[in-house]
């Protein structure tokens, strides 16, 4: 039977996973800078980075708010992720980052206490009811004119390889089922994110972005490490059969050697919500 990942980040906190997240951040860095710019987080602001992990974006936010601003970086993993963030912030000379190790389901702040909230690929790992409740709290934290910037995957089944692999749809379904687990998480929560923020009373700006990655380029490492490091566990947990995984790996290995092969990632919904 599938493993119970209650209160866990689906992919764990190993050193390899921290490195994978760092590479993922680099691949999306330019898109993320544009997203932060759209949110308009300004110097001197107080921001919250929810589900910050090892803090690859936290330092971008700290840079945006400047030495007079503050970033509250929140994550459940106080053993690996937050110590890495603290070390990197210190090495980069940032003194405006505060970390809190707490479950997002339990995290709260006083009403009207911050200027902005940022989160990316976070709500998909929460039970959908908990994600909706968190958004309600996030909206209450914002001062008048405050901004919430959230980005989550939507339409995950749209991941694609060209030339096509007949086995990729089964891989996508297995990943979605594994992320959903038995907690009621929604790996496609980007589809409902605009509605959740609208119900929280925020004025919305929407944009959808995606990635097309060519094989034989350094960027190919982004999907390659996800598939190689995390798909075997889906067989152990019976989300996926060994036969399908082996057939997919054969396709993937062949595509990885072809300069004309392209991987199309899942679309990502970026929502900027402003409090009037």
Buried (B, 14 or more C-beta within 10 A) or exposed (E): EBBEBEEBBBBBBEEEBBEBBBBBBBBBEEBBEEBBEBBBBBEEBBBBBBBBBBBBBBBBBBBBBEEEBBBBBBBBBEEBBBBBBBEBBEEEEBEBBBBBBEEBBEBEBEEEBBBBBBBBBBBBBBBBEBBBBBBBBBBBBBBEEBBBBBBBBBBBEBBBBBEEBEBBEBBBBBBBBBBBBEBEBBBBBBBBBBEBBEEBEBEBBEBEBBBEBBBEEEBBBBBBBBBEBBBBBBBEBEBBEEEBBEBBBEBBEEBBEEEEBBBBBBBBBBBBBBBE
